[in-house]
Amino acid sequence: MSDRAMMALSSEDQAMAADGPYLAQIAHLVGDPARANMLQALMDGRALTAKELSFLAGVAPQTASGHLARLLEGGLLAVAAQGRHRYFRLAGPEVAAALEGMMVLAAGQAGRRRLTVRVEADLARARTCYDHFAGRLGVAIHDALMAQGHLVAAGDGYGLSAGGREAFAALGIDPDVARGRRAPLRPCLDWSERRPHLAGSLAAALACRCFEAGWVVRPREGRAVTLTPAGRAALSAALPGFRCEDADAVSQPVPEPRRAYA
């Protein structure tokens, strides 16, 4: 927290901020409508310029610059310079996961301003949640893997059974290539479906593969994506039981993941 921000806090608040993470500061950053719009616009994982974010937030460029500075200082955004332009993106998957959780809460609030029916329907059908798929598409992939016993419980996330490894290999993805600090697979509560979709480095690799193969396409702007006929065929072949277009099928109960044994 900056010295200026600390000076605005009471002595009790300063003690709380010094002892541990200051949740109120993050909540304040996200709570401003313009900043919330900027963060939501970056949830598709792409980087945008200050001018683009100014337009999406509905504020003047000078005002947007102030908001972006505060989000950078708060650790919610990262920035990269390319030529004369500066591109802003979410600081990491943990920021996206926190925002998705807030959107789950916001989706349950009645009497609030909502997106138009058309945009909301497109987002609910298929979208990106930072670097992985969400909406009915993301949930359908999760459910198809779960129904076939391809996901096994592993700590706070999922591991892959032998069949799961074969399913990812059939889609052209090496299950071992996405290793790192991030969990390969973990459940991420979907704000529109209120059920888990898949997050993690392996889920991101799946999304990347789908975009590269033309199985899923996205417009120049926005988080909504479109599953192509070729993509539906590829996912259905590798993941028996995969159904994305029927909302009722996606919402059916699925078995709990099998516990992995050493």
N, C-alpha and C positions, 0 to 999 in steps of 0.2 A: 504494500500500500504506500502511496506517495506521502511525503511530509505534509503537503497541502490537504490531502484527504484525512490524514490523521488529526490535523488541527481542528477539523470540523466535527470531530467526535468528542463526546463527553469523556471524562477521565475513566469512567466505568467501561465505556465502549473501547477506549484505547487499551485497557487491560485485557479485554476479551480478544481484541485483535492481535495483541502480542502473544497471548497464550495459545492461539490456534487459528485455523482458517476463519476468516471473517465472512460468514455466510451473507450477512446483510449487505455487504458491499457488492457481492456478485448479484444478489437479488435486485439491488438498486440499478445496476448496470443493465440487466435484462428487462427490468420493469418499465423502462421508458419506451413508448410505442415506436419511435423512430429507430431506436437501437434494436428493439425486438424484430422489427421488419428487416433490418439489415442482417441480423443473425439468421433469421429464417430464410432469407434469400440465399445465404451461403450454405444451407443445409444439403445442397446437392453435391458438395465437395469441390465445386469449381471456384476459381478466384475471380473477383470482380474489381473494377477500378472504383475510385471514390465517386466519380461522376455517375457510374451505373448504380451504385448503392444509394447515392443521393436521390436519383429518380425513383428507385424502388421504395425508398423510405418516405418519399413525398416531402422532402425538406430541401432548403437551399444548399448549394455546394459548401458554403462557408459553415453552415450549421452541421452538415454531414462531416466535415473535417474535424470539428470538435467532438462529435460522437465517436468517430473512428479512433481518435487519439485516446479517449477514455477506455474504449474497448481493448485497445492495444495495451494500455497501462494496466488494465485489469487482467490481462493474460487470456482473454477470450479470442483474440484475433492474432494472426501473424501476417506480416507484409513482406513482399518481395519486389524489388525494383527490376524492371526490364525496359531498357531504353529510357524514354521520358515518362513512362507510366509506372505507377505503383499498384500492385495487385494485392488485394486483401482476401484472406481465407480464414476459416476457423482454425484455431490453434492446434487442434488435434481431435482424434475420435472421442476422447473423454468429454470434450465440450459438446460435440454432436449428441452423445448419449444423454448428457444432462438436459439439453434442449428438447430432445425427443421425449424424455420423461415429463418435462413441464408441459409439452403439448398434449400428452395423455391427460393430464389434469385439466388443461384448458378446454379440451374437447368435451368434457363432461359438464361444463358450465352452461347453464341455460340463460337465455335472454341477452346474450352477448352478440356483438357484431360478428357475423360469419362471412366466410368467403362465398362467392357466387356459387350457385348450384353446379354450373358447368365445371368450374375449376375444382371444386371440392370433389366431384365425381371422378375427374381425371386423376387427382392426387390419390384418392382412395383406391383406384384400380391398380395403379403402378407408379412408383416414384423412387427416387433415391433418398436414402438416409445417410448423408455424408458420402461414404464410398461403397455402400451395399444397397440391396433392393429392399423396399418396404411396400406397404399397401398389400392388396390381395396377391400381387405377384410374389412379394417377399414371404408372406405367410404361406402361400401355396408351396413354395420351395421347401420351407421349413417342415410343413406338414407331410409332404411326400417323402422326405428323408426320414422323418420320425415314424411314419406308418410302415415303412419297409425295414425298420430296425437299424437304419444306417447311422443313427446318432446314439451315442452312449454318454451317460453322465460322467464328467471328469472335472472335479473341483467345482468352480463356479460357472463352468462352460460345458462344452460338448467335446467328445472325442469321436472318431470315426471307427465304425466296425469295418471288417474286411469288405463287406458289401458296399459300405459308404466310400471306401477308398476306390473301389472299382467304379462307382457311380461318378465320382469326380474325374477319374481318369478317362471315362467314356466321354466326358464333356471337354477333354483336352486340358485338364488341370492336374498338375502334379500335387498330390496332397501334402508333400513334404516341402514344397518350394516356398510356402508362405509362413516360414518360421521366423520368430523374432520376439520382441517384448510383448506384443499384443497376443491375446488368446486367439488361436486359429478360428474357433467357432464359439459363439455364446448367444444366448437368447437376448433379444432387444424388444421390449414391449412396444407394439405398434400402436400409434395414437388413434388411427382410424379404425383398425380392426379389433383393438383391445386384446390382442393375442400376440405371441412372439413371432418375430421374423428373425432371420439369421444375421448376426453381426460378426466382426472379427476379420482377421487378415485373410482367411480362406474364403469367407463370404465376399470380401472385396475382390479377391482374385476371380471369383465366379462372375461378379458384375463386370469386371474388366474384360473377361473372356467373351461375355455376351455382347458387349459393345463392339469389340474388335471383330467378332464374327457376323455382326449385323443381325443378331438374334433379338436384340433390344436396341431401339433407337430413341434418342431424346432430342427435343427441339433446341434451338439456340438459347432459349431462355426458359427458366422454370425448372421445377423438380419432377414434373410428370414425365414419364417415359412410356413407350409403346412396345409391347411384345409383338414381334412379327410372326407370320405363319411359320417361317423357318425356325424361329426361336421356340415356338410352341411345340413343333415337331421334335426338335433336338432335346428339349427338357422332358417331354413326355417319354421319349425313347430311353433316356438315361435314368429318369425318375418315374417309374410306373405309379400311376395314381395321381400324377400332377394334373391339377385342374385350376386354371387361373380365372376363367371368365364367369364361373358359377359361384356367386358369393356364398350360397348355402353350403356348397361342398367344402369351401375353405373353412367355414365356421364349424364343421363337424368336430366332435371330440377326437383327440388322437391319443395314443398310448403314451405313458410316461417313458422317458428314455431308460434303456437298460443300464444297470450299474456296471461299470468296467471293473474287471478283476485282473489283478496282477498275475 
